Amino acid sequence: MKLLVGLGNPGQKYAMNRHNIGFMAVDRIAFDHAFAPWRGKFQGQFAEGMLGREKVVLLKPTTFMNLSGQSVGEAMRFYKLDAADVTVFHDELDLAPGKLRAKTGGGHAGHNGLRSLHAHIGEAYNRVRLGIGHPGHKDRVAAYVLSDFAKSDANWLDDVLRGISDGAPMLAEGDTARFMNAVALRVNPPRSGTGHAAPKAPEPAPPEAAAQPTEPEKDHRSALQRLVDRFR
């Protein structure tokens, strides 16, 4: 069994925040792979299902970000899991929007959710770092992560979430390379037969001038005049 955790803050107020991209990732997996409905337990919301041949529990801690480790630790104890069985999806300031990296272990880099996980379950869990970009100055970080994604982010965000869902069965089975490839295929789909993005289809050639219909003369009559003329 594997435990896939999305980090975020509970409540509609935070639903589209950059800090909540982890919640968005597990929500997409649950929807696309027909998981059981979300239920409350482990100081969070959880859903059970299958990814490939692997039984998986999805978890969204509802403790707020800086206490996420309490929820994850409780779920791990209930299912008798080790840190190696846990993969956490979280926002990453040090990656550009739309970029993604997977790793095991390491520091928390000041991320409050990861800091809490380190305190409760150690650092040996797996992570999927989801790039949201950096606001440019550390004093702006708190406001930035707790603000909603911009409308211009919608396309790349949807591609990343679809890619995560596509690759989730491989991730659950421990094949990180194939998982990353599944995301890449969504974010940068290759052109047929190459590794490059497909070009736009060429515009159709205009028909011969002789075959083009002539543009009708503009009608300069008023609406009232057109109505009168219609019934003459």
Buried (B, 14 or more C-beta within 10 A) or exposed (E): EBBBBBBBBBEEEBBBBBBBBBBBBBBBBBEBBEBEEBEEEBBBBBBBBEBEEBEBBBBBBBBBBEBBBBBBBBBBEEBEBEBEBBBBBBBBBEBEBBBBEBEEEEEBEEBBBBBBBBBBBEBEBBBBBBBBBBBEEEEEBEEBBBBEBEEEBEEBBEBBBBBBBBBBBBBBBEBBEEBBBBBBBBBEEEEEEEEEEEEEEEEEEEEEEEEEEEEEEEEEEEEEEEEEEEEE
